[in-house]
């Protein structure tokens, strides 16, 4: 079983160590001895009244680390020569982001309407309450999530589950989103294998569209979608409890969706046997994405989870892996139609991508 150990950093931020089931690390961890500046004030959310979407303006993020050399990496364990964000050795570590887009403030009393502006009044603002956490997959500076052993991926899944459950209980939080940005082409600013978790004070635009589709189609939209994809030629990998496929209406040159066969809303709801199978399938999918070309493929791995709002119980946990890589030396850029209008134009067929992925698997 994964072991959880909670500590504090010098400025009061939480840091949580998740030790592998076979870990030999000691129970005690070194304290953070740095002298740190006070934490920044919460960012400001501004409402775009034309589409009803919130934009968080977090100007303090301009000063965050940008591709530092390995010996100054803030995600490696601290040494005598350099004190990082992680004071001691670890298997998997989760800590509050020093430059958060949301938080560190939450509501003392939960308010489901905190981010609701019924009349879309121009100039509406709110504090960007919530929380942002960093999930470090390994103490090793080199590598990726896909290069980790399956046992380590299982530890990360347990960490995601723990944090999802905890963050959904925070006042004002409506949705929790674990994700990984991989590669400089995606915008990664730290090479060390890691991901993030955002706890939003509103339902994100993508999820709002899903909720609207469920209302139109019916509460069984995810179940019917899974049946539709399982019956087609786009299945990439099928397990006893999960199916991975290239979606019928894929937007990106490489896009993989994964759904659990049982209806669960979050990673925290997965059983032990489901988490065990998921670790192996996820490892296989990430290795397949990298096997498509001779060099590592940039991607975003997004774990869509049910929001804490009415109708959220009909949203099923879904993994979405996307990459802009359309050839060995070419990327898909979101130009006019995609960026300005949100109207995607596909470069390749979903069926051909699924066939290539099956071949490398």
N, C-alpha and C positions, 0 to 999 in steps of 0.2 A: 504494500500500500504506500502511496505517496504520503510523505510527512510534511506538515505545514509548520513553519516557525515564523512568528511575527515580531518585528523590531521597528525602531524608529531611526530616521536619519537626523542629522544635527539640526536641521531647520524644522523638525516636527513631522516631516512626511513619513508615511508608512512605507516600509520595505518588508516584503514577505518572501521567505525562502521556501521553495517546494523541493524537497529532497526525493531523488529516485527511490523506488522500492528497494533497490540493492545498494543504496548509497553507503559509503563509509565515512562520510563527513561527520564531524562532531556535532553534538546538540547545540553547544554554545557558539555564538558568532561574535566577532569583534564589533565594538561600538564605532560609530562614525565620529571621528575626532576633528573633522574639518570645521572651520569658521565660515559659515555661509550667510549670505545676505537674506533679509526677510523675504518671504514668498510674495510674488506679485499679487496685486488686486485682481479680482475676477475680470475677464474680458467683458465686452459689451455686445449683446446681440442686437442687431438692427433688422427690422422687418421690411422686406421687399413687398410692398403692398400690391404690386402688379401680379405677383404669383403666389403670395401668401407664405413665402419661404423666409426662414431666419438665416442671417449671416452673422457669424461670430467674428468680431474684430479683436484679435489678440495681438496687439502691436509688440508686446514683450517677447514674442517668439522670434523676432528679427535677430536677436542676439544668441540664439541657440547654436550649439556646436555644429560645424559643417565639415564633414570628411576629415577629421583630425588624423594624424599619423597613429600607427598601432600603439606606440608606447604612451600615447595620451588618450587612448580610447576610454570614454566614461562608462562603458559597459563591461569592461574587463574587471576581474577582481582587483581590489586595491593592492598596491605593493609598497615597499619602503620608499620607493622613488616617486610614486604617483598615487594619489588618493582619488579614486573614481567615485561613481555614484553607488558602488556596491562595496561595502567595507571588508568583506571576507570572501572566502571560497564558497562556491555554490554549484548546484546542478541547474536549477531554474530559479530565477529571481524576478519578482514583480515589485515595482515601486512607483510611487506617484511621480508624474512628470514634473520636472522643475519649471517648465514653460508650458503650462496647460492651455488648451483651447477652451476647456470647460472646467470650472471649479477654481480653487479648491472648496468654495463655499457651497453648501446645500441648504435646502429649506429645513427649518426645525420641524415644521408641520407640513406634511405632503399636500400639495395643491395640484390637482389634475388639470386645472385651467391656467396654470402659471404662464404658459407660453401661448395661450389662446387669446387672440384679439378679434373679437366677433365681427367688428365693422372694418377691420383692416385699416385702421386709422394711420394716415401718413405720419412718419417720424416716430413710430412706436419703437421703444427699446426695452430691454430687460437685461439684468445681469446674466452672464453666461455661467449659471450654476451647473453643477454636475461634477464630473471627475475624468481625468485622463491618466492612464497608467501605462508603463512600459513593461513588456514581458521579454526577458532575456532568456533565449533558448539554451544557451551553453556558455560555459566560462571561456571557451576557445574563441579567439578573435576571428579565425578563418572558418569558412563553412557556411551552411545554410540550414533551414529547417529540414529540407529534403535529405541532407547528409547526416542527420542525427539518427541514431539507432531507434528502432520502433519503441523500445522501452522509454526513451527520453521523450519521444512524441507523446506517449501515453501520459507522462508527467505533465507536459504542457497542457494536454487536454484536461487533466485534473485541475490544473491552475486556472484555466479558462472557466471551468465549471464553478470553482470556488468563488472567483471574482465576479462572475455573472450573477450568482445568487446574492452575494453581498451588495453589489452595486445597485441591483434592482430594488433593494430595500431603502436606499438613500432618498431623503426627501426631495421631491421634484424630478427625480430621474424617471424618464418614460421608456428608454430603450438603451440596451447595452450591446456594443459592437466590437468584438475582437477581430483584428485584421493584421495582415503582414504585407508591407511593401518590400519588394525584393528587387534590387538593382538600381543603379544610378539613373537609368532611363525612366524609371518610375518616379524618381525624386528622392531616393533614399539619401539621408545626410550622415548616416553612420553605417560602416560596413559590417559591424559585428552582428551575428545572427539574432534578430529580435523582431518583435511585433509590438502592437499597441492595443489598448482597450479604451474606447470612448463610451462614457455614460452621458447620454444626451438628455436635456430637459424638455425635449419635444420629440414627436414622431418624425423621423427623417422623410424627405420627399419621396425617396424610393419606396419606403414602407407604406407611406400614405397612399401611393398608387396601388400597391398590392391590396391594401384594405378596401379600396374602392372597387378593385376587380373582384374581390371575394363577395362584396355586397351585390354586385351585378350577376356573377356566375353562380354563387352558392358557397356554403361553408366547406364543401368538399373539394374546392379548387385544387389544393395541393395533392390530395389523393388521386384525383382524376388526371392531373398533370403527370404524376409518377406512372400511372397505368399507361398513359399515352406514350411516354418516352420509353418505357420498358418494352412496349410492343413494336418499337421502331428500330431503325438501323444505326441509331446514334449512341447506343449504350457503349461505354468505354470499359467499365468494370462493374461487375455485379457480385455482391456478397450476400450473405444470409440475411443481413439486417440493413444494408445500405446499397443504393445503386447510384453510380456516377455516369453521366451522359453529357454529350454536347447538346445544348438546347436547340429545339427546332428553329427558334428565331434568335440565333446567336448574333450578338453585336460585334464581337471582337474576333480577330484572326484566330486566336486560341481562347476558347471559353469552355469551361467544364462546370457543370452543376452536380451537386451530390445531395440526395435526400435520404433521410432515414425511412424505412418501411413503416415504422410505427410513428403515430402522430405525437411529436414532442415539440414544444415551443423553443426550448433553449438547450444548450449543452449541459446545463446543470441537471436536466431531467433525464439524461441518458443513464441507462443501467450500467453496471460494471462490465457485463459481457458486450454491450454495445460500444462502450468506450474502447474496449480491447480490440474489437474488430475495426473500429474507426481508425485507430492508430496505424494499423497495418495498411488499410486502404488509402489513407491520406499519404503515408510514406510512398506508396506505389504511384499515386497520381503525381506527386511532386517530382519523383524521379523520371516519370514519363515525360513531363513537360520539359525537363532538362535534356532528355535523350533525343528530342526532336532535331536539335542542331548540335554542332560541335562545341559551342560555347554556352554558358548558362543563360537561361531565358529570363528576362525581367517579367514579374507578374505581381498581381494583387490577389491575395487570398482573403476573401471576405466572408465572415460568418454572420449571416443574417438571422436574427433571433426575434421572437415575438415581442411586440411592445406591450407596455403595461397600460393599456387603454381598452375601452369597450371594443369588442371584435378581435382583439389581439389573440384570443384563445384559438382562433381559426388559422393563425399563421404558423407554419411549420419551420423548424430549424432547417437552414439551407446553406451549404457551402457554395461559393461562387469563386472560381479561379479564372482570372482574365489576364491576357497579355496582349500588348500592342504589336508583338513581333509577327510580321506577315511573311518574312523570308529571313534567311540567314543574316543578311545585311540591310534589312529594311524594317522600318516601324510604321505602324498606322498612326497618323497624327489626327487629332480631332480638329478638323478645320471648319469651314463655314457651316455646313449643314448640321454636323454633330454639335459643335460648340455653341453656335448661335441659336439653332432651332431645336436641338435635341433629337434630330431625325438622323438615325444611323444608316449608313450604307455599308453592307457587308462586302468583304473582299473575297471571301472563299465560302464554299458551302459547308454547312454544319456536318453533313454526311462525310465529306472528304476529310475533314479534320478528325472526326471520330475514327475513321479507318486508319489514319496515320498514328493516332494515339494507341489504338489496339495493337498495331504492328510493333511499336517500341515496347509496349508492356509485355 
